[in-house]
Amino acid sequence: MYAARRSPFLALAGSGDLRFIAESRKPNDSVRKPKKKQTRGHCPMFPSTDSPQPPWTLSARWLLPVSGPPIAGGGLTIAGERIVAVEPAGERPVDVDLGEVAVLPGLVNAHTHLDLTGLRGRCPPSADFTGWLRQVIAHRRSVAPEQIEADIRAGLAESLRFGTTLLGDISGDGGSWDVLVKAPLRAVVFREMLGLPEARASEAWERLDRWLESRSATPTCRPGVSPHAPYSVRSSLFFAASIRSVPVAVHVAETAAEQELLMLCRGPFVSFLRDLDVWAPDGLVEDTDHVLRLLTGLSPTLLVHGNYLPPDSAIPPNASIVYCPRTHAAFGHPPHPFRDFLARGVRVALGTDSLASNPDLSILAEMRFLHERRPDVPGDVLLRMATLTGAEALGWADETGSLDAGKSADLVVVPLAGGENGDPHQRVLASDLPVQRVMYRGQWT
């Protein structure tokens, strides 16, 4: 049985006060090597457990590796769970020709909340962000645990159908872990922390500590932590999370009201927090830059939304911005600064956010929406944001995110629209054709 440890919050005074000792014991980082999948004979289309699968090659009108230029008619060779070759047409015999399609890396949803799947269409986003938050909180308080699990499973099924093979899920109580650890995709489960008053912050840390102690990384699922946002978390929790040696995700610079709260200690968040009986201005960070400084470290860190981040913000080297295009538009925010950050070489990944603010969990739809709204952004850049950059942000880039020899055979097949000789990225992004097939770890799902 877990023995409770002393809270690290020995003294939590004003904003930025870090007069405590934050224990940084690492969770078990050992990762078991995945067992190789088995297949029947030499046919890649009929898996079984009789014998190891020999290498086999698929081809398509276009391969879009992301790590390199598109390959017309290219061949992708797979052995077991791994890609062993990505080659031009004619390099070796083809076992499966997929036809007039593009083969992309498995899509990466760097930010979602599967436990809010039940809110689809029930609390439409509006300019009144705190009013919207009240509806989300009321939902969380009214839904039974069994329904939350059902919602998580429904959100997972939707994600898989849309071609997601890696996601970052912020989970209110960490409950999505038990579902995602067994799911046919990779995931980071960020256990959410809420606590602006000193006592609540200390309790939140202790709950997180117990949760991390009982969950070790597996070959496909890793634990993380999410100090929710600057308006809901005591400043010292950001630093404490950053030294816990697990991935971190924070909602930051999401609204103008958040900036007003931090800079002037006024605005709609004040009455919102008072109504919840959690108003504690002494625990607030000084500003957004203060959050960024507290999060500087070695662990992968996701700065979720960043709608109001100044383009010259000092983004820590371990951090990535996660932009959720359709949610951003639904709340009516001004243009997102993602292009400025890309120009600076800052990683910008894509997320869907939850169904409380988005119609579905499709990363392909996020790409297409952004392509329509910002046609100046090259298609290969958008595809990278939806694949390899997301994998880098979540700490999985050595394993997935691009079609490269040695990586996991995670891919999606998308039918091509338009002229046969058109740009392949344009043919994917200017279409409304859905994902046709999904492969994860060498197996069609």
C-alpha positions as CSV (number, residue, x, y, z in Angstrom):
1,M,0.0,0.0,0.0
2,Y,1.2,3.5,-0.8
3,A,2.5,5.4,2.2
4,A,1.7,9.0,2.0
5,R,4.6,11.3,1.7
6,R,5.0,14.8,3.1
7,S,3.7,17.5,0.8
8,P,6.5,19.6,-0.9
9,F,4.5,22.7,-0.2
10,L,6.3,23.9,3.0
11,A,5.6,27.6,2.4
12,L,3.6,29.0,-0.4
13,A,3.3,32.8,-0.2
14,G,3.1,35.4,-2.9
15,S,3.4,35.0,-6.7
16,G,6.6,33.3,-7.6
17,D,7.3,32.2,-4.1
18,L,9.1,28.9,-4.3
19,R,10.2,28.4,-0.7
20,F,9.6,24.7,-0.6
21,I,11.5,21.6,-1.5
22,A,9.9,19.9,-4.5
23,E,10.7,16.3,-4.5
24,S,11.6,15.0,-7.9
25,R,11.7,11.3,-7.6
26,K,11.3,9.8,-11.1
27,P,8.6,7.3,-11.9
28,N,9.8,4.0,-13.3
29,D,11.3,5.0,-16.7
30,S,11.9,1.4,-17.8
31,V,10.1,0.5,-21.0
32,R,9.6,-3.1,-22.0
33,K,10.5,-3.9,-25.6
34,P,7.3,-4.6,-27.5
35,K,6.7,-8.1,-28.7
36,K,6.7,-8.6,-32.5
37,K,3.4,-9.0,-34.2
38,Q,2.8,-12.3,-35.9
39,T,1.1,-12.9,-39.3
40,R,0.0,-15.8,-41.5
41,G,2.4,-16.9,-44.2
42,H,3.5,-14.3,-46.7
43,C,0.3,-12.3,-46.9
44,P,0.3,-9.0,-45.1
45,M,-3.5,-8.7,-45.2
46,F,-4.3,-11.7,-42.9
47,P,-2.6,-11.5,-39.5
48,S,-2.3,-14.5,-37.2
49,T,0.1,-15.7,-34.5
50,D,1.6,-18.7,-36.4
51,S,5.0,-17.3,-37.7
52,P,6.9,-14.0,-37.9
53,Q,5.9,-11.9,-40.8
54,P,8.5,-11.5,-43.6
55,P,9.1,-8.1,-45.0
56,W,6.4,-6.9,-47.4
57,T,6.0,-3.8,-49.5
58,L,3.1,-1.5,-50.1
59,S,2.9,1.3,-52.7
60,A,0.7,4.2,-53.4
61,R,0.3,7.1,-55.8
62,W,2.2,9.2,-53.2
63,L,4.1,8.6,-50.1
64,L,4.4,11.6,-47.8
65,P,7.2,10.7,-45.3
66,V,7.3,14.2,-43.7
67,S,11.0,13.8,-42.9
68,G,11.7,14.1,-46.7
69,P,10.0,15.1,-49.9
70,P,7.0,13.3,-51.4
71,I,7.7,10.1,-53.3
72,A,5.6,9.5,-56.4
73,G,4.6,5.8,-56.6
74,G,7.0,5.0,-53.8
75,G,7.3,1.8,-51.9
76,L,7.2,1.3,-48.1
77,T,8.5,-1.9,-46.8
78,I,7.4,-3.2,-43.4
79,A,8.7,-6.1,-41.3
80,G,6.6,-6.9,-38.2
81,E,6.0,-3.6,-36.4
82,R,8.7,-1.6,-38.1
83,I,9.3,0.3,-41.3
84,V,12.5,-1.1,-42.9
85,A,12.6,0.9,-46.1
86,V,11.0,3.9,-47.8
87,E,12.1,4.0,-51.5
88,P,11.3,5.3,-54.9
89,A,9.2,3.3,-57.3
90,G,10.7,0.2,-58.7
91,E,13.2,-0.5,-56.1
92,R,11.6,-3.8,-55.1
93,P,8.5,-5.9,-55.9
94,V,5.2,-4.6,-54.5
95,D,3.0,-6.8,-52.5
96,V,0.1,-4.4,-52.0
97,D,-0.7,-1.5,-54.4
98,L,-3.1,0.9,-52.6
99,G,-3.8,2.9,-55.7
100,E,-4.7,6.6,-56.1
101,V,-4.1,7.5,-52.4
102,A,-1.6,9.3,-50.3
103,V,0.1,7.4,-47.4
104,L,0.9,9.7,-44.5
105,P,2.4,9.0,-41.1
106,G,-0.2,8.3,-38.4
107,L,-1.7,11.5,-37.2
108,V,-0.9,13.1,-33.9
109,N,-3.5,14.9,-31.8
110,A,-1.3,16.7,-29.3
111,H,-4.2,18.0,-27.2
112,T,-7.6,16.7,-26.3
113,H,-9.8,15.9,-23.4
114,L,-11.4,12.5,-24.0
115,D,-13.4,12.7,-20.8
116,L,-15.4,15.6,-22.2
117,T,-16.6,13.7,-25.2
118,G,-20.2,13.8,-23.8
119,L,-20.3,17.6,-24.2
120,R,-20.4,17.5,-28.0
121,G,-22.8,20.3,-29.0
122,R,-24.0,21.0,-25.5
123,C,-22.0,24.1,-24.6
124,P,-21.1,26.0,-27.7
125,P,-18.1,28.3,-27.4
126,S,-18.8,32.0,-27.1
127,A,-17.0,35.2,-26.2
128,D,-18.0,34.5,-22.6
129,F,-15.2,32.1,-21.8
130,T,-15.8,31.9,-18.1
131,G,-19.5,31.3,-18.8
132,W,-18.5,28.4,-21.0
133,L,-16.1,27.1,-18.2
134,R,-19.0,27.1,-15.8
135,Q,-20.9,24.7,-18.1
136,V,-17.9,22.4,-18.3
137,I,-17.5,22.4,-14.6
138,A,-21.2,21.6,-14.1
139,H,-20.9,18.7,-16.5
140,R,-17.9,17.3,-14.7
141,R,-19.7,17.5,-11.3
142,S,-22.9,15.8,-12.6
143,V,-21.6,12.9,-14.6
144,A,-21.1,9.4,-13.0
145,P,-17.7,7.7,-13.3
146,E,-19.2,5.0,-15.5
147,Q,-20.4,7.6,-17.9
148,I,-17.1,9.3,-18.0
149,E,-15.4,6.0,-18.9
150,A,-17.9,5.5,-21.6
151,D,-17.2,9.0,-22.9
152,I,-13.5,8.3,-22.9
153,R,-14.0,5.1,-24.9
154,A,-16.3,6.9,-27.4
155,G,-13.7,9.6,-27.9
156,L,-11.0,7.0,-28.4
157,A,-13.0,5.2,-31.0
158,E,-13.6,8.5,-32.9
159,S,-9.9,9.4,-32.7
160,L,-8.9,6.0,-34.1
161,R,-11.4,6.3,-36.9
162,F,-9.9,9.6,-37.9
163,G,-6.4,8.2,-38.2
164,T,-4.9,9.2,-34.8
165,T,-2.1,6.9,-33.8
166,L,-0.6,9.2,-31.0
167,L,-2.5,11.6,-28.7
168,G,-1.9,13.7,-25.7
169,D,-5.0,13.5,-23.4
170,I,-5.6,15.8,-20.4
171,S,-7.6,13.7,-18.0
172,G,-9.4,15.3,-15.1
173,D,-8.5,12.6,-12.6
174,G,-6.2,10.5,-14.7
175,G,-9.0,8.1,-15.5
176,S,-8.3,7.8,-19.2
177,W,-5.1,5.9,-18.3
178,D,-6.8,2.5,-17.8
179,V,-8.4,2.9,-21.3
180,L,-5.5,4.3,-23.2
181,V,-2.9,1.9,-21.8
182,K,-4.7,-0.9,-23.7
183,A,-5.7,1.0,-26.8
184,P,-4.3,0.5,-30.3
185,L,-2.4,3.8,-30.3
186,R,0.3,5.6,-28.4
187,A,-0.6,8.2,-25.7
188,V,0.6,10.5,-23.0
189,V,-2.0,10.8,-20.3
190,F,-1.7,14.2,-18.5
191,R,-3.2,14.0,-15.0
192,E,-4.7,17.4,-14.4
193,M,-4.0,19.5,-11.4
194,L,-6.2,22.3,-10.1
195,G,-5.3,24.4,-7.0
196,L,-4.8,28.1,-6.6
197,P,-5.3,28.4,-2.8
198,E,-2.4,27.0,-0.9
199,A,-4.3,24.1,0.7
200,R,-5.8,23.0,-2.6
201,A,-2.4,23.2,-4.3
202,S,-0.9,21.0,-1.7
203,E,-3.7,18.4,-2.0
204,A,-3.5,18.4,-5.8
205,W,0.3,17.7,-5.6
206,E,-0.2,14.8,-3.2
207,R,-2.9,13.3,-5.4
208,L,-0.7,13.6,-8.4
209,D,2.2,12.0,-6.5
210,R,0.1,9.0,-5.6
211,W,-1.2,8.7,-9.2
212,L,2.3,8.7,-10.7
213,E,3.5,6.2,-8.1
214,S,1.0,3.7,-9.3
215,R,1.6,4.2,-13.1
216,S,4.8,3.3,-14.9
217,A,5.4,4.0,-18.6
218,T,4.6,1.2,-21.0
219,P,5.8,0.7,-24.6
220,T,2.7,2.7,-25.7
221,C,1.5,4.8,-22.9
222,R,3.3,7.3,-20.7
223,P,2.1,9.4,-17.7
224,G,2.3,13.1,-17.6
225,V,1.1,16.1,-15.6
226,S,-1.0,19.1,-16.4
227,P,-1.0,22.1,-14.1
228,H,-4.2,23.3,-15.7
229,A,-3.8,27.1,-16.3
230,P,-2.3,30.2,-14.8
231,Y,-5.8,31.3,-13.5
232,S,-6.4,27.9,-11.8
233,V,-3.0,26.8,-10.5
234,R,-0.7,28.2,-7.8
235,S,2.6,29.5,-9.2
236,S,4.7,26.9,-7.4
237,L,2.9,24.0,-9.0
238,F,4.3,24.9,-12.4
239,F,7.9,24.6,-11.2
240,A,7.1,21.4,-9.2
241,A,5.6,19.8,-12.3
242,S,8.6,20.8,-14.4
243,I,11.0,18.8,-12.2
244,R,8.9,15.7,-12.0
245,S,10.6,14.1,-15.1
246,V,7.4,13.4,-17.0
247,P,5.8,15.3,-19.9
248,V,4.0,18.5,-18.9
249,A,1.0,20.2,-20.5
250,V,-0.4,23.7,-19.6
251,H,-3.2,25.8,-21.0
252,V,-1.5,29.2,-21.4
253,A,-2.4,32.6,-22.9
254,E,-5.7,31.1,-23.9
255,T,-7.9,34.2,-23.5
256,A,-7.6,38.0,-23.2
257,A,-9.3,37.7,-19.8
258,E,-6.5,35.5,-18.5
259,Q,-4.0,38.2,-19.5
260,E,-6.2,40.8,-17.7
261,L,-6.3,38.7,-14.6
262,L,-2.5,38.2,-14.4
263,M,-1.5,41.8,-15.3
264,L,-4.2,43.8,-13.5
265,C,-5.8,41.3,-11.1
266,R,-9.3,42.1,-12.5
267,G,-11.8,41.0,-15.1
268,P,-14.3,38.1,-15.4
269,F,-12.0,35.5,-13.8
270,V,-12.1,37.3,-10.5
271,S,-15.8,36.7,-10.0
272,F,-15.5,33.3,-11.6
273,L,-12.9,32.2,-9.0
274,R,-14.8,33.8,-6.1
275,D,-17.9,32.0,-7.0
276,L,-16.0,28.7,-6.9
277,D,-14.5,29.8,-3.5
278,V,-10.9,29.5,-4.9
279,W,-9.9,33.1,-5.3
280,A,-6.3,33.4,-4.0
281,P,-4.5,36.3,-5.7
282,D,-1.3,35.7,-3.7
283,G,-0.9,32.4,-5.6
284,L,-1.1,33.8,-9.2
285,V,1.9,34.0,-11.4
286,E,3.1,37.4,-12.3
287,D,2.4,37.1,-16.1
288,T,2.7,34.6,-18.9
289,D,6.5,35.0,-19.1
290,H,6.6,33.9,-15.5
291,V,4.9,30.7,-16.4
292,L,7.4,30.1,-19.2
293,R,10.3,30.6,-16.9
294,L,8.9,28.2,-14.4
295,L,8.5,25.5,-17.0
296,T,12.0,25.6,-18.3
297,G,13.5,22.2,-17.9
298,L,14.2,18.9,-19.6
299,S,10.8,17.2,-19.8
300,P,8.7,17.7,-23.0
301,T,6.4,20.6,-22.3
302,L,3.2,21.5,-24.2
303,L,2.0,25.1,-24.2
304,V,-1.6,24.6,-25.1
305,H,-3.4,27.2,-27.2
306,G,-1.1,30.2,-26.8
307,N,-3.7,32.3,-28.5
308,Y,-2.3,35.5,-26.9
309,L,1.4,34.7,-26.7
310,P,3.5,37.6,-27.9
311,P,5.4,36.4,-31.0
312,D,8.7,37.3,-29.3
313,S,7.9,35.2,-26.2
314,A,10.9,33.3,-24.8
315,I,9.7,29.8,-25.5
316,P,11.8,27.3,-23.5
317,P,13.8,24.8,-25.6
318,N,11.9,21.9,-24.1
319,A,8.5,23.4,-25.0
320,S,6.2,23.3,-28.0
321,I,3.1,25.3,-28.7
322,V,-0.1,23.3,-29.4
323,Y,-2.5,25.2,-31.7
324,C,-6.2,24.1,-31.9
325,P,-7.4,25.9,-35.0
326,R,-11.1,25.2,-34.9
327,T,-11.5,25.8,-31.2
328,H,-9.5,29.0,-31.6
329,A,-11.9,30.2,-34.3
330,A,-15.0,29.1,-32.4
331,F,-14.2,31.4,-29.5
332,G,-13.6,34.3,-31.9
333,H,-9.9,35.0,-31.0
334,P,-7.8,37.2,-33.2
335,P,-5.4,35.5,-35.6
336,H,-3.1,33.0,-33.9
337,P,0.6,33.9,-33.9
338,F,1.6,30.3,-35.0
339,R,3.3,31.6,-38.2
340,D,5.5,33.9,-36.3
341,F,6.6,31.1,-34.0
342,L,7.2,28.8,-37.0
343,A,9.4,31.5,-38.6
344,R,11.4,31.5,-35.4
345,G,11.9,27.7,-35.4
346,V,9.6,27.1,-32.5
347,R,7.7,23.8,-32.6
348,V,4.0,24.2,-33.3
349,A,1.9,21.1,-33.2
350,L,-1.9,20.7,-33.8
351,G,-4.6,19.5,-31.4
352,T,-8.4,19.2,-31.6
353,D,-9.1,20.2,-28.0
354,S,-12.3,18.6,-26.7
355,L,-15.8,18.0,-28.1
356,A,-16.9,20.8,-25.7
357,S,-15.5,23.2,-28.2
358,N,-15.0,21.3,-31.4
359,P,-17.4,19.3,-33.7
360,D,-15.1,16.2,-33.9
361,L,-11.7,14.8,-33.0
362,S,-10.2,14.8,-36.5
363,I,-6.6,16.2,-36.9
364,L,-7.1,15.9,-40.7
365,A,-10.0,18.3,-40.4
366,E,-7.8,20.7,-38.4
367,M,-5.2,20.7,-41.2
368,R,-7.9,21.3,-43.8
369,F,-9.5,24.1,-41.8
370,L,-6.1,25.8,-41.4
371,H,-5.3,25.3,-45.1
372,E,-8.6,27.0,-46.0
373,R,-8.1,29.9,-43.6
374,R,-4.3,30.3,-44.1
375,P,-3.5,29.2,-47.7
376,D,-0.1,30.9,-47.5
377,V,1.1,28.2,-45.1
378,P,2.7,25.4,-47.2
379,G,1.0,22.0,-47.2
380,D,4.2,20.2,-46.1
381,V,4.4,22.5,-43.1
382,L,0.8,21.8,-42.0
383,L,1.4,18.0,-42.4
384,R,4.5,18.2,-40.2
385,M,2.5,20.1,-37.5
386,A,0.0,17.2,-37.6
387,T,2.5,14.4,-37.4
388,L,6.2,14.8,-36.6
389,T,6.1,18.0,-34.7
390,G,3.3,16.5,-32.5
391,A,5.4,13.4,-31.9
392,E,8.4,15.7,-30.9
393,A,6.2,17.7,-28.6
394,L,4.9,14.6,-26.8
395,G,8.4,13.0,-26.7
396,W,7.7,10.1,-29.1
397,A,9.6,11.3,-32.2
398,D,12.1,8.5,-32.1
399,E,9.3,6.0,-32.4
400,T,6.7,7.6,-34.7
401,G,5.6,10.8,-36.5
402,S,7.3,10.2,-39.9
403,L,7.7,7.4,-42.4
404,D,11.3,6.4,-41.8
405,A,13.2,3.2,-41.7
406,G,13.4,1.9,-38.1
407,K,10.3,3.7,-36.9
408,S,7.0,2.1,-36.0
409,A,4.8,1.3,-39.0
410,D,2.1,3.8,-38.1
411,L,0.4,5.3,-41.1
412,V,-2.9,6.5,-42.6
413,V,-4.2,6.2,-46.1
414,V,-6.1,9.2,-47.6
415,P,-7.8,9.1,-51.0
416,L,-6.6,11.8,-53.4
417,A,-8.8,14.3,-55.0
418,G,-8.3,16.6,-58.0
419,G,-6.0,16.2,-61.0
420,E,-3.6,13.2,-61.2
421,N,-0.5,15.5,-61.5
422,G,-1.4,18.0,-58.8
423,D,0.6,18.7,-55.7
424,P,0.0,15.8,-53.3
425,H,-0.4,18.0,-50.2
426,Q,-2.9,20.2,-52.0
427,R,-4.8,17.1,-53.2
428,V,-5.1,15.9,-49.5
429,L,-5.8,19.3,-47.9
430,A,-8.3,20.7,-50.5
431,S,-10.4,17.6,-50.3
432,D,-13.1,16.4,-47.9
433,L,-12.4,12.7,-48.5
434,P,-12.0,10.9,-45.1
435,V,-9.2,8.7,-43.9
436,Q,-9.6,5.4,-45.7
437,R,-7.4,3.0,-43.7
438,V,-5.1,3.2,-40.6
439,M,-2.1,1.1,-39.7
440,Y,-0.6,1.0,-36.2
441,R,2.5,-1.0,-35.4
442,G,2.4,-2.8,-38.7
443,Q,-1.3,-3.9,-38.5
444,W,-4.3,-2.5,-40.2
445,T,-6.8,-1.4,-37.6
